[in-house]
Amino acid sequence: GRTARAAREGLSLLLIGPDDLMNYKKICRTLQKDEDLPVFPVQNECMKAIK
């Protein structure tokens, strides 16, 4: 996260599920940020193991 990177550049990863997509888009509009982030498809079987 931001604390670990302090003032240095780094990579941030955001995980959004289908239920979160609408809120994510609202946040992007509020912050005037583009929504065209790379999409990484995930197999449902993998997600079951994580839950």
Summary of the structure (lengths in Angstrom):
residues: 51
radius of gyration: 13.9
end to end distance: 21.9
largest distance: 37.7
contacts: 55
relative contact order: 0.09
helix: 47%
strand: 0%
